[in-house]
């Protein structure tokens, strides 16, 4: 377990501009997360584990250019509707 997975009450996470993160695997345990900003994360390619965060209401992936367009439909359909 990484240190982020132990922060189960965390609701807001701002990782904008992170240049080295390639996936969100370490975020899968954040069961209370409502806001996530991953914009301008240039190396980010894998966001599959966001599907398991049912509380997520806001997700920003603007200018995270390496995320494949093919992953968008599956990700969007897995996120909760409000």
C-alpha positions as CSV (number, residue, x, y, z in Angstrom):
1,X,0.0,0.0,0.0
2,X,1.3,3.5,-0.8
3,X,0.7,6.4,1.5
4,X,-2.1,7.8,-0.6
5,X,-4.2,4.7,-0.4
6,X,-4.3,5.1,3.4
7,X,-5.9,8.5,3.0
8,X,-9.4,7.1,2.6
9,X,-11.2,10.3,3.8
10,X,-9.3,12.5,1.3
11,X,-11.9,14.4,-0.9
12,X,-9.8,16.9,-2.9
13,X,-6.6,16.2,-4.7
14,X,-4.7,18.6,-7.0
15,X,-1.9,17.0,-9.0
16,X,-1.9,19.5,-11.9
17,X,1.3,19.6,-13.8
18,X,2.9,16.5,-12.4
19,X,5.5,15.7,-15.0
20,X,6.5,12.1,-14.0
21,X,3.2,10.3,-13.1
22,X,2.3,7.8,-15.7
23,X,-0.7,6.1,-14.1
24,X,-3.2,6.6,-11.3
25,X,-2.8,3.1,-9.7
26,X,-1.9,4.6,-6.4
27,X,-5.2,6.5,-6.2
28,X,-7.5,3.4,-6.2
29,X,-8.0,3.3,-2.4
30,X,-9.3,6.9,-2.2
31,X,-12.9,6.0,-1.6
32,X,-14.0,9.5,-0.6
33,X,-12.3,11.4,-3.4
34,X,-14.7,13.9,-5.1
35,X,-12.3,16.3,-6.9
36,X,-9.3,15.3,-8.9
37,X,-7.2,17.6,-11.1
38,X,-4.7,15.8,-13.4
39,X,-4.5,18.5,-16.0
40,X,-1.1,19.0,-17.7
41,X,0.2,15.7,-16.5
42,X,2.3,15.1,-19.5
43,X,3.5,11.5,-18.8
44,X,0.1,10.2,-17.7
45,X,-1.1,7.4,-19.9
46,X,-3.3,5.2,-17.7
47,X,-6.4,6.3,-15.8
48,X,-8.2,3.0,-15.7
49,X,-8.2,2.8,-11.9
50,X,-10.4,5.9,-11.7
51,X,-13.4,3.7,-12.6
52,X,-13.3,2.3,-9.1
53,X,-13.7,5.7,-7.4
54,X,-17.5,5.9,-7.1
55,X,-17.5,9.2,-5.2
56,X,-15.6,11.1,-8.0
57,X,-17.6,14.1,-9.1
58,X,-15.0,16.3,-10.8
59,X,-12.1,15.1,-13.1
60,X,-9.8,17.4,-15.1
61,X,-7.5,15.7,-17.6
62,X,-7.1,18.9,-19.7
63,X,-3.7,18.9,-21.6
64,X,-2.8,15.4,-20.4
65,X,-2.1,14.5,-24.0
66,X,-0.9,10.9,-23.7
67,X,-4.2,9.5,-22.5
68,X,-5.6,7.6,-25.4
69,X,-8.8,8.7,-26.9
70,X,-10.0,5.1,-26.9
71,X,-10.1,5.1,-23.1
72,X,-12.5,8.0,-22.8
73,X,-15.8,6.2,-23.5
74,X,-15.1,3.4,-20.9
75,X,-14.0,5.9,-18.3
76,X,-16.9,8.3,-18.8
77,X,-19.5,5.5,-18.7
78,X,-18.0,4.2,-15.4
79,X,-18.1,7.5,-13.6
80,X,-21.2,8.2,-11.5
81,X,-23.9,10.5,-12.8
82,X,-25.2,13.3,-10.6
